[in-house]
Amino acid sequence: AVEDRGGALKTASLDFQFAAAVAEFGLLLRSSKHKDRASFEDVLSIARVAKGADPHGYRAEFIELVKQADRLFAQRR
């Protein structure tokens, strides 16, 4: 179980922030009814801040994937 302690995302660890960006991205890709006001811009903003050291480049690769998805979804609108 996860307990919401009411803290702000920016006070969470970088790993948690990045995981939140990945989860939000998943909601957007599925056009989930739970996405609320989520946006690709939000995902990019969070992921860029939370990128951290990224020694293997996986987080940078995720950021590029989000950019590509944003462009593809924009074409569908």
N, C-alpha and C positions, 0 to 999 in steps of 0.2 A: 504494500500500500504506500502511496505517496501522499504526504501531508503538505498542503499549501500553507506556508507560514506568512504569506503576504509580502515577501521580499520582492524587490525590483530585479528584473532580469540582469541589469547592468552590475548588480552586486554579486551575482552568481559567478562560479568559476568559468574560465574561458571554454573549457570542455563542455560544461552544461549549456552555455550560450550557443556554442556551435551545434550541439545536439538539438537544441530548440529550433535553430535555423533549418536543420535537416528535416525535422518533423513538420515544420511549417511548409517546407517545399513539398513534402509528400502530400499534405492536404491540398495544396494548389494543383498538383499533378492529377489528383483524383477528382478535382472539383468538388471536394467534400462539403457537405452541408455544415460541417463544423469549422470551416475556414474563417468564418466571420469576416473581418476586414483584412485578412492576410493578403500580402502582395509579394510579387517577386522583388520589388524594391526593398521591402522589409527584410526578406530573406538575405538579400545581398548585403544590406547594411549590417545586419547582425553577424553574418558569416565573415565579413571583412574585418570587423572589430575583433572577433573571436578567433581569427586565423592562427594567431600565435606563431611559434617557431616553425611548425610544419616541415620537419626534416625530410619527409619523403614526397612532399608536394601534393598529398591527397586533398588537403583542404583547398589549395589553390585550384586543383582540378574540379572540385565540387563547385567552386565559385564560377568557373568557366561554364560548367554544365547548367547552372542556374541562368546565366546570361543567355545561353543558347535556347533554353526552354522559354525564357521570357520573349525572345524574338519569335519563336514558333507560335506561342500562344497569341502574340500580338497580331500575327498574320490571320489567325482564325477569328478575330474580333470583327 
